[in-house]
Amino acid sequence: MAGRPRFLCGVVEGFYGRPWSVEQRKLLFQWLKRRELNCYMYAPKDELKHRLLWREPYTEHEAARMRSLIKAAQEQGVEFVFAISAGQDMVFSSAGDRLLLQQKLRQVAAMGCHSFALLFDDIDPCMCQADRDVFPSLAQAQASVANEAYQELGQPSIFLFCPTEYCSSLCSPSPSQSCYLLTLGQELLPGIGVIWTGPKVVSQELSATLLEEVEGVLRRRPVIWDNLYANDYDCRRVFLGPYTGRAPGLMSRLCGLLLNPNCELQANFIPIHTLGSWFQSELGSCARPDRAGMEITVALRDSQGPQKGAYSPQEDTYSPQEALELALLDWVAEINQQALEPGGRAPGHPSISLKGGTRLQPGSGGQQAGSGPTEPLTAKEARSSPTAPVTPEEARSTPMAPVTPEEARSSPTALVTPEEARSCPTALMTPEEARSNPTAPLTLEEVRMLVELFYLPYHHGSQAQHLLEHFRWLWANSLSVGVPAAADDASGGTRWRGRAQSFQRLCVQICRLHSRLVSSAGRALLYDLHRYLWDIRNVLLAASAFVLWLDGHLLCDPDPKGTWGSCFGWCKSITAPTLLGRDAEPWARRGGLFGELQALLPVGNSCDLFYHPPPLFPSSQLYLLRPLLPPDKAELYRMCRESLDCDPRVAEILVAHPDLLGDRLLGSFLSLSPEYTFVLEDEGGPCGYAAGALCAEDFLQQRDSNWLPATRHKYPRDLGAGTPAPGQDALEEALLFFHTEPLAVPLPVLRRFPSLVQLGTAPRVQDVGASRSLAICLLSALRANGSRGVFCQVLVCRSATLVPHPAAAVTTGRLT
């Protein structure tokens, strides 16, 4: 057996989902070397021959790839640990299964691998009958297999074992009283290390007290498999924050610590960077005689080899915030370097032009950055650098400029114009620079905002926290600007509008960050992080418009027992996010920031029914979603006309009657229910709408008795007569709608689904997320004022001729 193994600190690729590629792993090895981390464990759950088909040997081609991977790790000074997960269907008493396992391990050993791990996590703890006949317990069966494999490999210096009870929450009744762990501690050979995740699967904190208990049961110091950044349990969460929650001095209680990170490699730069800072800090702490005994000091430090740029005893202990500031500087350099590399930027991120076509973003400009790896700055250098990030105190301060009393008193809440949205600065770039060079490198403050939106599983970053605090407060106090508003609540309304403007500005900044990421980031980073930021952008488009709508449109009866007041209170109560205790695993908080923001909308998480995957080709187009304004009617009608591809003869009719299509699609809503109309706007102006009627029964009655008769005089029935031509069918359908007695909507439908909705977008809107935000915003407004269900009317066409039929089908949906 070799000498005492060094302390292992690095990364375990142990998540469920698509495994990393060989090239991604080689990049990871470079990151590990740069941060002076020394270990990588190969354990991708969904790699077939690691878990499901563990018995099958690697083919010649697969073996060559594995050999190149092992060599690449060794060249970077990284210990390559090959793990195999055989517990799902292994018969522990089967000599054949044991032989196949050992042959697989020997095959990898022949490729140059010297370190191994057997994983028995996430399996059924019940043994088959054949095993029950041989072994008195699961622990003895697993220990027997592990001991035999360990000896067959010549007792390598690194041989790890992951138990089925791998955290305190899985132990019955506790780690110190677990028969399974007690048996493992007795049966496993002393040279075998045992993996542990902490008090939970995803542990918020690791303490020396708990590790002492585990060490006593296992009769050895554990190796931590740290799931702090694992995101394979929630497809809408990714974690970019600093390594934190681990008490100082843990290293003396451990044999190693391996981070099981985000599934997306590019999301792991800061986790790995700050893990390296923690590791160097712990090495420095262990070097102090007052912090650890001389025996531990020599064992840990001598085994690490020479410590280039290691922790200095004069410096402070590990600070997650300082480590984050250092990591941010290096990540900005890494991001922009990747974007400048050949093929680094995704070719032609589509952006929507004013006429509906696509245009390609120009290639990146600017000066070529250095090609070598960026040397990490020390904490002292970061604090003295003229480009150093803001202090933690500055970061915690509100990112919004204060709203003046004059601005706050304006009613309704002032809108951010599209020009302001496009130029709203998020960082060190001026508005002029942003407009003139949309592909300019991402700035430090933009990357900081990205990190704070996707921080840690149990904590939000400061800007995400500001978002939630603003939205919760605005939602809770929205009755102060409802209809009718209380006369003596002028100060409350002023405060509400000021905070609404702050919330809106922050939403605009984040929407612009999405656009900047698409325009400026390299291909690898963009495709790893885009879907998460796209989700946040979509929910903020809806939330921002909904907050603007609340100012003057929320129905609130002065009598607390009034109809609308009670509906509103009930609506808020059913959509409030569930308060979870400290013992809850992070997957109970579905969706992270996205989920919390969505749950605060009146429709809550029911809008997941409208889920659509992110676009294959991300768009950098900036959108603004807001309630209807008086000048919008002409622009929306123009959008309706321009969306129709028609024959010149039909075009002449539309020139003579420019409002015809607009009246057909939107006229009744703009006349009878404008307060439930929302407008989607891009740089070309309005490009979509969502219109609704809270009480469809009253709306349809007024439309049929008042609005339609007046409209018939504008458009004669024979206006669209003629031979079939492109656009003719839409013209005839509109005239048919105006001049035909509408069919009545069945009363049971109106009782269960009392509200009517209609949506439309211009052809140039190719981002389905913006359309989804339109729908969510309208449904939230209807739900906030008491609606429990909606329906929309869909034209029924004759299948043979595809000519619109005057009948209409009804599609319904519940908002509860």
N, C-alpha and C positions, 0 to 999 in steps of 0.2 A: 504493500500500500504506500502511496506517495505521502509526502509530508503534509503538514497542516494546510488546508486549502485557504486561499485568500478570500477576503470578504467579497461576495458577488454583489455587484450593483449595476443594474442596466435595465433591459427591456425583455419581457416575455411576449411573444406574439401568440396570445392565448385566447383571442376573441372568437366569437361566432360570426360568420359572414365571409365575404370574399377574402381569401388570403392575399398577402402582399406578393408582388412579383419579385423576381430575383433582383432586378435593378432597384426596386424600392428598398429591398433589404440591404443592398450594398450602400445605398445612400444613408440608410439608418446607421450602418457601421461607421461611416464617416462622422455622423453626428455624435455617436457614442465616443469615438476617439477624441473628438474636439472637446467634449465635456469631461474627459478623463473617466468615463464609465467603462466597465470591463467585461460585460456579460450580455449575451443574447440567447434566449431560449426559443427554440423552434417548436411551437405547439399550436399551430392553427387548427381550430376545432373542425372547420369544414374542408380541410385538405384530406381527401379520401383515405390515403394510406397512412395518415396519422391516427385516424379514429375509426371510421366506419369499416374500411378495408385494411385494418392494421396487419392482418396476417400476410398480405401480399407483399412480396419483395419489390424493390424498385427496379424498373427496367433499366437497360443500359443508358438510355437517354436521360431518365430521371436521376440515375446515379451520377451522371456527369454534371448535371445541374447542381445536385446536392454537394458534390465534391468542390465545385467552383465556389459555392456559397461558404463552405467551411474554410476554404483557403482565403477567401476575401475577408472573412471575420478575423482569421489569424493574422493576416497582413496588417490589420488595423489594431492589433493587440486586444481583440475582443474574444472572450471565451465562448465557443459555440456549444450550447447544450442541446442535444437532440432529445426530444420528449416523444413518447408514444402513449396513446390513450387506448388501452385494450379492455377496459372494464365493462363496456356496454354488453358484450356477449361472450367474454372469455369464460371458459370452464376452468376454474382454478385447479381442479384435481386432474385435469386432462394432461397427460404427458405430451400429447401432440400439440396442444395449444402452447404449452411451456416451451417446447422445442421451436415452434414457429416464432415465438416472441424473441427467444435468444438468437435465432438466426437473423432476424430483422436487425437486432441491435449489433450483432457482429458485422453485418453487411455495412452498416453506417460507420462502425469503428474502422473498417478497412478503408473507408474514404478519408480517414484522417481525423475523425471526431474522437475526443477523449473524455467527454462529459455527457451524462445521460440523465433522464428523468422518466419515471413511471407515474402516470396520472390516473387516478381512480375517482376523479371528481365528476359530479353531475351524472351519477348512474343509479340504477335501482339497487337499494341496499339488500334486497332479498336474493339469497343464493338459490341456484337450481338444486334439484334433489340429489344429483350426483355429488355436488360440493357439500351439501349438508350431511351426506353419509361419511365424509372424510374429515371435514373441519368443523369444530364446535362453534366457530364464529366467523363472520366476514373478515374481521381484523386479522385473525390467524391465517386465513386463506390468502389474503393480500400480502401479508408479511412473508409468507412462505415463498410466493412467487417472486417478490422483490429481492429477498435474500439470495435466492438461487441465481437470479439474473445478475445481481451484483457480484457474486463470486465467479460466475461464468466469465464476466468481463475483466476479471483480475482485480477486483476491488478498486475501481478508479477513484481518484481523489474527489471528484464531484459526481455524486449519484444521488438524485433527489427523488422523493416520494410524495405525491399529493394524495392525502387521505380523502375518503368520502365525506367525513365530517371535517371540513377544512376551515370552519369559523365557529365562533361561540354560539351564534344563533342556530346552527345546525346540530349542536351537541345536546344530548338529552341526559340529565337535565342541565348540565353545565360542563365546561371542559374538565374541571377537576374531578367530576363524578361520572364522566363518560366511560363506560366499559370498553367501548371501541378504542378510544384514545389510550386508555391505560394499557390495553393489550398491545397496541402498536408500540408503545414505549418500551414494553418488556420484550417483544419478539423481534423488532427490527434490529439488525446489526448496527453497532455504534457508528460505523462510517457512513451510514445512509442519512442524508438530511431530510427533514420533513417540512413540507410547504404549509403555510398558514396565511389566511387573508385578514385576520383580525376579529373584532367583535361581530362584524357582519360580512356579508359577501362584498359589499362596497362600504368600507369602513371610513366614517368621517374622521375619526381620530384613532391613533395608536398610542397606547400608554405603556410605560415600563411595568406597571403593576400587572396588567393583563398578560404581558409577555412572560413575566416571572411565573405566573400560574401555568401557562402553556409549557414553558420549559420544564417545570416540575413534573407535569404529566407525561411529556414525551421523552424526558430524560436526555434532552439535547436542546440546543438553541434552534429555533425555527428559521426558515427562510421565508420572508414575507413575499407573497404574490399580491401585489397592491393593485386593486381594481378601481382606484380613485378616478381614473380617467376612462374606464371602460364605458363605451356607449352602445354596445351591441344589443342592449335591452330596450332601446328607445330610438327609433329611426329619425326622431326630430330633435335630438340633443347631441351636442358635441361640446367638448370641454377644452378650453384654451388657457385657463388660469394657471397660477403658480402652484407648485407643489407645496402642500400645507397640511396642517393637522397632525403632524408627527412630532411627538415630544422630543426635546433635545436629549442626547445621550442614548438613543435607542440602539446604536450600533453595537454596544457592548452586550446587548441582550439578543443579538441576531447573528446568524451566519451569512445572511445576504438579504437583499431587497430588490425585487424585480417588478418593474412597472408594466402592468397590462394596459396598454393605452387605447386611444381612439382607434376605430377601424380605419380611419382615413390617415394615412401616413403624414401628410402635410399638416394636419392639425396637431401633431405631436412635437413641434419644434420647441415651444415654450415648456410643456411638461418635461421633456428630456433635458432642456437647458437648465431649468430650475432644479430638477433632480440632481444634476451634476453639482450645482451650487450647494445643495443640501449635503451631498456626499462629501465634498471637500470640507464643509463645515464640521461634519461629524468626525472626519479624520483628524481635523485640528483639535476637536474636543477630546478625542481619545488620546491625543499626544500630551495632554496636560496631566501631571501627576495627581492634581486634586480632583480630576473628573473620572479617572479610571486607574486601575492598578498597572504596575509596570509590565506584568505578564501580558495583559490585554494590549497594551500599547505596542509592545514589540511584535506580538503576533499579528496585529492588524496592519501596522505601518510597514513592517518588513515585507509582508506578503504582497503589498501593493506595488512595490518597486519604487523608483524615483518619482517624487511628486512635483511635477513641473507646475508652477503657479498654484501650489496648494494653499490651503487655508493658513492664514497667519494667526498665531495665538493672540496677537494684539488686537485683532479685529473683533467685532461683535459676533455673537452667535448668529445662526442662520435666520434671516429675515425674509419671509415670502415676498413682501412688497419690494424690498431692495433687489431680490433675485429677479422679480418680474421686470423691474426697470432695466436691468442689464440684458435680460432676455429679449425685451422689446427692441432695443437698439440693434441687437444681432439679427433678430427676425426680419426687421425692416430691410436690412442689408441683404439678407438671404432671399427675401421675396423679390426684391427688385433685381437682384443678380439673376435669379431664375428666369424672370421675364425677359432679360436681355440675351439669354442664351439662344442659340439657333433652335428654332422649333419650340422655344419655351412658352411663348404666348400662343393661345389658341387661335388658329387662323380665322380671321374674319368673324369676330363675335358679332352676330347680327344686331343691328339697331334699326328701329323702324323709321323710315323716311316719311316725309309729310304726305306723299302721294300713295303710300301703301306698299311700295317696294322695299327691298332690303338693301342696305348699303354696308360695306365692309369697313371696319375700323382700320385706319392707317397703321402701318407698322410703328413700332415704338421708336421714339426719338431720344435725344439726350446723349450724354457722354457715356462711353463704355465704362462700367465699373471694373474694379480689379478682379482678376480671375481667381486669385488665391482665397482660401478660407479666411473669414474674418476672425481676427484674434479677439476673444472676449475681453471686455473692459472690466477693470476692478470696480468695486463699489465706490472707491474714492475717485477714480477717473470719471465714473458716471455722474457723480454729484458735482464735479467741477467742470464738466463739459458744457460748452455754450449751447449745445443742442440737447442737453439732458432733459428727460421728461419731468413733468410736474411732480411735486411732492405728494405724498399720500393725502396731506391735508387739502392741497389744491384739488386733487382728484376727487375727494369726497364732496367738495363744494359743488353747488348746482351748476351744470354746464350752460344754463340759459342766461342770456342777458336779461336784466330786470325790465319789467314792463312798466312804462310810465303810467301815472294815474289817468292821463288823457287817453292813452291807448286802451287801458282797461275799461274806461267808462264807455267806450264806443260799443254800440249794440246794433246788430248781433256781433258775435266774436269775429274780429278781423281775420280775413283769409290771407294765407300766404300765397302770393301770386306765383304762376309758373316760372316767371323770371327769377323771383326770389328763391324758389325751390331749386332752380338749376345753379344758382350762384351761392347758395347758403354754405358758408365755409365750415368745414369740420376740422380743419387742421391748419398746417403751416402754409397751405397753398392759398393764394389770393383768389377771389372770384374771377378776376380777369384771366389768371393762369388756368383756372379750371375750365373756362369756356374756350380758351384758345388752344389748349392741349389736354383733351380729355383722357389721353393715354399716358399722362405724366406719371412718374413713379408714385406709388402709395406713400403717404406721409406717416410719420410716427404717430400723430394723433388719430389718423384713420385706423391704423392697426390697433392702437389702444382701444378705440371704440369697438372694434371687432372682438377683441378679447373680452371686454366687459359685457358684451351681449351674450357670450357663451363662456361663462366663467368656470364654475365647478358644480358638481352634482347637488351640493347642499347650500350653495351660496351664489347669489347674483353679483355681478360687477356693479360699480357705482352708477353707471349710466343706465343699466337695466333696472336697477333699483329705483332710480328717479322716474323712469317710465311707469313702473307699476304703482309707485306712490302717487304720481300725478293722476293716473287713470282711476285708481281706487277713490281718491278724494273727489275727483270731478263726478264720478258716478254716484258716490254717496251723497253729494251736495247738489245734485242737478235739479232738485225741486225748486231751488232758489231762483232759477232762470226759466222755470216752466211756464205753462199757460193755464190760468192767469198768474202772473208774478205778484208776490206780496208787495204792497206799496211801501211797507216799512223795511224792506229787505234790500234797499239800494246798495248798502255797503257789502252785503253778501254777494250780490250779483257782480259788483265790481271786482271783488276778490276772485270770484269764480272765473270771470272772463280773463283776468290776468294769468291765472294758472292754466286756463285752456290754451292761451297763446304760447305759454312755455311748453306745454305738452306738444302742441302742433309743430313748434320749431324743432323739437327733438325728433319727432317723427320724420320731418323733412330731412334732417341730417342723416338719419339711418337709411332712408330711401336713396339718398344721394350716395351713401357708402356702398349700397348694392350696385348702383350704376358704375361707380369707380372700380369696384372689384372686377366687374365684368370687363371693363375697358383696359385695366392696367395690370391685373395679376397674370402670372404665368399659367399655362395650361393645367399643370398638376394641382396647384393650389386652388384654382378656380373650380375645377370639377370635384375637388374634395369638399369644398366649403360652400359652393353656390347654393345648393338646395336648402341649407339651413338658413342662410341669410335671405333667400327668396321667400321662405315661409314667414320670417319676421317682417319683411317688407310688406307682404300681402296683408297680414293681420293689422299692421299699422296703417295701411291705406284705409282700411275699413274703420279702425278705431278713431283715427283722426277725423274722418268725415262724420262719424257718429257723434263725436264730441261737439263738432260745429253744429250739427243738427239739434243737439239737446238744447242749445241756446234759443229758446222761444218756440219750440215745437213739442216739448214734452207736456202731455196733458196731466194736470194735477189739480184735483178738486180741493178747495180750501178745507172742506170737511174731511177729516182723516178716514171717515167711513165711506167716502164717496167712491163711485165706481172706478174711476181711473186711478185714484190714489191707491186703492187696495190692490188693483191689478198690478200697478207698478211695484208696490212693495213685495207682492208675491213673486213677481218676475225676478226681482233682485235676489230673493232668498233662494230660489231654485238654481240659480246660476252661480252662486257664490262658490269660490274654490274651497275644497275641503281642507280643513286644518289638520295637518298630520303631526303625529308625535315624533320625538327624536329617534324612536326605535324603528321608524319606517325606512325601508330601503328606498333608494332614489327612484326606482321604477314606479313607485306609487305616485310620483309627481310627473305624470305623463306630459311630455312635450316641453318641459322646462319653461323658459320665458315665453315661448310661443303658446304653450298650453295655458299658462296663467293669464296672458293677455286675452286669449280667445275665450277663456272661461268668464272673464269679466264682461264680455259682450252679452247682451240680453239673450241671444240665441245659444250662447254657451258652446259646448263641444258638439252640439248637434250639427253644426256646420261642417263637421268632418264627412257628412254625407256627400258633400260637394268636392271631396278630395280629388285632386288631379296631380299626377307626378310633374316635377319640374320640367321645363322645356329642354329638349336635347341640345339646343343651341341657345345659350343664355343671351338675353337682350339687355343692353345698357340703357334702354329707353327710360326716361324719368316720367312718372305719372303723378297726377294730382287728383284726388277724389274728394268731392265736396258736395254740399247741398246746392240745389238749383239757385241761380241768380237771374234777375230780370233780363240781362242781355243774352242769356244762353239760348233763348227760343230760336232766334234767327240762325245761330251757329248749329244747333241741333237739327234744324230743318235742312240746312245746307248739307250736313253730314248724311241725312237720309237720302237726299237727292244724289249726292256723289257716290253713295254706296251702290247705286243701281247701274248695272252695265246694260245700256239700252240702245235701241235703234235710233237713228237721227230723227225719224218722225215722232217717236215717243218723246225724245228729248225736246222737240219743239213744243209739245203739249206741256211738258214740265216747266219749260221757260215761261209759257203763258200762265201756268198755274203753279208757281214755285212752292206753295204750301201744301200741295195735294198729298204727297207721301208723308210729310211731317204730320199733317192732320190725321192721317190714317193711323200712324204708329203712336203718336204722342199727344195729339191735340186734345183729346178728352181728359187725359191726365193733367196736362198743363193748365187746362181751364178749370177743372173740378177738384183736383187733388195735388196742387203744386208742392205742398209741404212734404210730400213723400216722394219727391223726385231727386235723384242724385246724378251728378255729372262726372264722368271720367275725362280727364284732360291730359294731353301731351303737348309737346312743343308746337304742334300744328293746330292746337285748339281743342275743343270738345271732340271726343272720339268714342264716347259710349254713354249710356244712360241706364238707370234703373228707376222705374216708376211704379207706384203702387197706390192703392186706395184702402184705407183702414177698414171701412165698412163697405164692402163691395155691393151689398144689396142697395144701399142708398145711392152709391156711385152709379150703378147701372141704371137705376130708375131715373136719375137726373140726366144721364147721358142719352137715354132713349127718348125721354120726353122733352128735353130742352136742347141739348147740344146737337144731336143728330139732325133734327128738323132744320136748325139754322145752317148746318153744314151742307145740307142737300141743295140749298139755293146757290151755294158757291160753285158746285161741280155738277153740271148736267149729266144725266144718266148715259147719254150717247157720246160722251166726251172721248171715250176710249175705243169707239167702234173702229174696226179696220181689220186688215189681214194680220195673222200672227207674225210677231216680230220680237226680237230681244227686248225685254222689259215690258212687253204688252200684257203679260199675265199679271204682273204686279199692279199695273195701272187698272186692269179690269177688276182685280180683287178689291182694290181700294174703292172703286166706284160701287161695286156690289155691296161692300160693307156699308157705305153711306146710304144706299137706296133700298136695302132689303131689311125687312123687319127682323131684328135680332132674335135668335132663339133664347128662351129663358133658361137661366142656370137653375138646375133643380134646387128646391129649398133645402133638402138635407145637406147638399154640398155647402150652401151658404151658412148653414148652422154650424157645421163642423169646421169649415174653412172660410172664415168670414172676410178675409182680405184677398184682394186681387193684385197680382204683380205682373210686370212686363220688363224685359231687359233687351238691350241691343247694343252692339258695338260696330265700329267701322272696320272694314276689311284690314286696315293697317294694324289693328290691335291683334298681334299674334301671340302675346303672352297671356295664357289662360289664367294666370294668377291675378291679373288686374280685373278680368271679368268676374272671377270668383269673389274678389273683394267688393265689387259692385253689389253682387247678390247678398253677401253677408251684411253689408251696411244697410241695405233696404230692409232685409228681414229683421235686423236688430231694431230699427226704428219702429217697425210695425209691432214687434214683440214688446218693446218698451211701453207702448201705449195700449197694451192689453190684448193684442191679437194672439190667438192660439193656433192659427193655421192659415195657409195661403193656397190659392190656386191660380193657374194661368190658363189662358185660352190658346189652343194650338189649332191652326188651320188644318182641315181635313181635305186631302186632295183625291180626286178620282184617279185610281191607280193606272187606268189605261191611258189617259191623256195627260195626267199630271196638271190638270187645270184646277185651280182652287175652287172649292165647293163652299157655299155660304154657311154650311154647318161648322161648328167648332167643337173640338174635343176639349175636355177639362182635365188638367193635370193638377194634382193636389199635393200638399205637404204639410205636416204638423210642425209647429214651432215649440211644442212642449217636450 
